[in-house]
Amino acid sequence: MDLLVTGGRFLDGARRDILIEGGRIAAVGSFPRAGAAEVIDATGLVVMPGLADGHRHVWQAALRGLGADMTLPAYLDEVLGRIAPALDAGDARLATLLGAAEALDAGITTVLDFSNVISSPEHNDAVLDAYATAGIRAVLGHGAIPATAGLVTPAIAVFADPPRQIRLARDEGVIATVHAAGGGDQIRRFRDAGLLGPHLHVVHVNAMTPGEAKLLAETGTGVTVTPVVEATMGHGRSPWSTFAAAGGRAGLGTDVMVNAPSDLFEPLRDTLRSHRMDTGSMHPAGDLLTTITSDSARAIGLGGVTGVIEPGRAADLVLLDGFAHLPGDTGVTGAVVTTAGVRDVRTVIVNGRVVKRDGELIGLDLRELRRANTERFARFFP
């Protein structure tokens, strides 16, 4: 065996070991340490699936905090109209590497990158190099099917002509990811054109009606909401509850770092609070943890790859500190949803490779990456 994670506490409260071979989970149970190339003692730690971010413009980590009061039109003008077109391949690589490092630090092992920084084959190669360096799993999308390698899966990010791009994605066996408002019969038009289904991933849909939610749920169309950014920029109230009422399970995303944090814990708690207010109930907190694991993975086409801990799945894992005091017969899922944060992320494993150990990233220096990006992007902030 390549790696043995031993003694960790699973979300149901039980303690189990995980055998990892060839980047995948080989078995879950109780095993001797002898024979393992590497052993991680997870005693006192919570072991859970790696987190999946269903919608993120990864390179915009370099613009952290720029848009605290930006409306959507201002964002489109400043970030996508002025800055993005001026970035060379080196800029794209460095900014994407920073975004990937911040994601891993927060326990995010998979990210869908709606990459609006790729404008040439050189940019594409630079982004792929950033992902290879970081060691994160990614679904990479831009206007055409991108070249990919390693842990990167291609997607089409729909910028224009949705019918053509969505059909192309379906025909090529990749997902198409599209910003959508919902309402105004938008989803029904997709239905009438035969475009709904697991090959399509819609993001935001804040104006989604109950009828549209039912269509999306019935067709298995992937849905991701980004509640922090949607509220901050005035997109509208989170549609998570509307989709849930129709039988759907939306995933969560961070979206843009210009006005939102780089972790999924805040969107997760925002969703819990909103859902309890929307339903007037004390909906179990622990039920929402799948929004940042299996639900997000399924929404972006990786439901059969990651998002759960079981034999055959990719060995994407997060070990959390801070919950050892809870009684042994108590599940910790609700505690994670309501109280976990980036500082609790002790160890992160992607495809069987340890990328964060004992609270420190391996091979990535966040402080240095931030300094280098600050220096490189200074020309945009005279």
N, C-alpha and C positions, 0 to 999 in steps of 0.2 A: 504494500500500500504506500501511496505517496505522502499522505497526511492523515492524522487522526486527531479529531477534536473531541476531547474527552471531558465528561463530568458536567457539561453545560445544562442549564435549565431551559427546557423548551417552553413555548408559550402556554401549554396546558398544565405547566407546573412539574411535569415529569423530567427526570434527568436521564439523558441518553448520550451515547457517543455517535460520532459520524465518521465513517470511513470514506476517504476521498482518493480516487484513482483516475488518472488521465483527465483531470479537470472536472470530473463528474462525481456525484454522490454514489458510492458503491453500495453502502449499506448503512442502516441506522439501527442501533441497539446497544449492546454492551460487549466490548472487545478488549483483549489484552493489548498492552502497549508494545509488546515485542513484535518486531517486524515492520513497524512504521518508520518511514524515513524521517518524519518530523512529527512531533506531538505538541499540540496546543492544549494546555490545561485550562479549561473553561470553568473550573469550579468557582461558584459565586457569580457567574455571568449568565445573562439571558442569551440564548442562541435563537436567532430568527432568520428568515430569508433576507437576502440583500434587498434593499429598497429599489424600486423602479420609478423613475421620474418620466412621466408620460408626455411632457412637453417642456422643452427648454431651448432657448437660444444661447447655446453654451458660450460662444465667444464674447457675449456681452458681460461676462464677469469682469472684463477690463473696464467697464463703464459703471461699476457698482456705485449706486446712490445718485447717479446723474439726474434721474428723472423723478425725484420725490413728488413733484407737483405737476408732472407732465400729463396732459390729456393724450388720447390716442393720436389725434392729428399732429400734435407737437412731437410725439415720439416718432411718428412716421417721417416727419420732416427732418428732425435733428439726427436721429440714430440711423435710420435707413436711407434718408435722402442725402445727408451730408457726410457722415462718418463711414458707414459701410462701404460705399463705392470707392473710397480713398485708401482702403486697406490693401496692402500687398500680401503675398503668401506668408512672409515672415510674421507679419502682424497677426494673420489668421491662426498660424500655428501657436504662437505664444499666448494669445488670448484664449484659444480653445484649450490649451494645456492648463491654464489657470482655472478655467471653468470645470474641467474634468477633475482636477486635484481638489477643488472645493467640494465637488459632488462626492468623491470618495471619502473625504474627511468626514462628511455627514452621513456616511453609511449607504450612499446611493451607489449601487453596483451596476445599474443599467440606466441609460438615459436615451430618450428620443431627442435628437438634435435637429430641430427645424432650422437648418443652417442657411441663414441669409447673408453669409459672408463669403460663400464659395462663388466665384465669378470666372474661374478658369481651371484647367486641369492642374495647374501648379497650386492653386488654392486647395483643391480637393486633396492632392498629395500631402500638402502641409497639414491639413486637418487630420488625415489618416495617421500621419506621423505623430501628431499630438496624442491621439488615442492609443497608439501602440506604446508610446512612452509612458503614459499614465497607467495603462493596463485595465481600463474600464470597458464594460460591454456597452455598445452603442447601436442605435438605429439611426442612420445618417440619411437625411433627406434634403434635397434641393430640387430645382426645377426639372432636371433630367435625372435619370437613374445614375447615381454616382458610382464611381469605382470604389470598391471596398476590399478589406483584407482583415485577417485575424478575427477579432471579436466584434467587428463592425458589420452590420446587416444593412443593405440598401433599402431606401424608400424614396418615394417621390413627394416632395413638399410642393403643394399646389399654390402657385403664385398667380396664375392666370389660366383661363380656359379650363375650368374644372372638369367638364365632361371628358375632354380629350385626355387630360392627365390621369384622371381616375380610371378610365378604360385602359390606358397604357399600363398602369400599375397592376390592374387585375390580370391583364393578358400576360404580363411578365412575372407574375407570381410574387409581387412585393406589395406593401401597403402604400396607399396614398394618404397623406396627412394634410388636413385643410383647416384653416381658421374659418369658423362658421358662427353666425350670430343666432341662427334659429329664428322661428317666427316668420311671418310673411310667406308662408308656404315653401320656404327654402328646402326643408327636408323632404317635403312631399314632391318637390320638383326633382330632387335626387331619386326618389322612389320611382316616379313616373318614367325617368330616364334609365331605370335599371341599374343605378349606381350604388345602391346600398348593399352592405354585406361586410364580412370580416376583412375584406381587402381595403375598406375605407375606415379612416380614423378622423373623427371630427373633434375639434378643440373649442372650448368656451361654451357655445350654444346657450348663452345666458337668456335669450328670449324664447327658448324651446318651449313649445306648448305640450300639454299632456299627450295629445294625439301624435305629435312628432316624436316624443319620448317613446311611445309605444312602438312606432315604426322602427326606431333605432334598436330598441331592445329585441323586437321580434326577428329582425334581420341579422342580429349579431354584429352590427356596426360598432366599432370601437369608439368610446367616448372618454375624453379627458377634460377635466375642469381645472382651472388655476385660480382658486378663490381669492387668494391674497392680492394678486395683480388685478383681477377683474374688479374687485371692490375699490382698490386704490386708484385705478384709472377710470372708474365710472362705467365699466362695461355693463354692470348690472348684478343682481343678486345671483349667488351660485345656483346652478340648475341641478345640483347633485340630488336633492330631495325629489325633484320632479322626475328625474330618471329612475330613482329607486322605487318610486310609487308605481312606475310602469314595469317593474321587474328587472330593471337594468342595474348594473354595478359599474359606475364610472371610476376611472383611475384619476390620480391627481398629478399635477405638474407644478413646477416653480415658475416657469415662463421667463421673465426678464429680470436680471439683477439690477437694472437701473432703478427699481423701486421696490424690490422684494428680497428677502434673505435667500441664501443658496441651499437651504435644507428643506426637507419635506415635513418636518414636525409641525411647523406653524400652519401650513395648509391643512394638515391632518386635523389639528385642533380647531381650526376655523370651521372645517366641515362638520365636526361633531357639534360645535355650538350652534351653527346655523340649522343643522338638521333637528336638533332638540327644540329649537324655537319654531321651526316650520311645522313640526308635528305635534308640538305641545306635549311631548313625552320625554321620559328619561331613557331614550334609546341606549342600549348597552354600548359603552365606549369601545370595548374590545372588538365589537363587530366591524368597526371602521378600519382596523389595521390592514385589512386586505386591500384597501384603496391605494396603499403605497407599496404593495407587494404583488399578489396574484392578480388583482383587478387591473392594475396599471400594466403589468406584463402582458396580460391577455389583450388589452385594448390596443397595444402597439405590435401585436403579432408574435409575441414571444411567450405566450401562455404555456406552450409545451416545452419551453426551454428553462425558464427561471420563474421565481416567485413563490415556490413552495420547497419544503425540505422533504424529498423522497428519493429513493434510488432511481438512477437514470437521469435525473435533472442535473443541470449545471451546478457546480459547487460554488454558488454565490451566497455568502453568509455574512451576517453581522453579529458581533458579540457586544452586548450592552452591559455596562456596569451600573450600580446604583440601586439594585432591586433585591439584593441578597437577604435583606431583613424581612421580606414578606414570608408568611407561613408557607411551608413546603407543599401543602395541599391546595394552595391558592394559585390559580392561573395569573399570569402577569400581563396579559394582553391589554386590559384596560389601563393598567398602570403605565405601560409604555405609551399608549395613545395620549393619555392626559398629562404625562410629566416628563417624558424622555426628551433629551436635547443632544446637540452635537458633542458636548463634553462627555456624554455617557457612551459614545461610540469608541470602544476600546480596540477592537480588532475587526478588520474587513478582509474578506476573501472573495476574489473574483476568479471564476473558472479554476478553482483549486490553488490559486496563487495568493499569498498573503501580501496585501498592498498597504495595510495599516496594522501596526502591532503595538499594543500597550499604549495607545493614544497618539502614536506618531506615524505619519506617512512614511513609507519606505521608498527611497529614491526620488522623492518630490519634496521640495522645500517651499512651503506656501509663502513664507516671508520673502524669499528671494524672487519667487514668481510674481508676487505683487509689486515688488520694487522694479523688476524688469518691465512689467506692463506699464507701470506708472511712467517710467522713463520713455518707453516707446510711444505711448499714446499722448505724451505731453503736447505734441504739436496740435492736437485738437482742442486744447484748453489754454489759449494764450493769456 
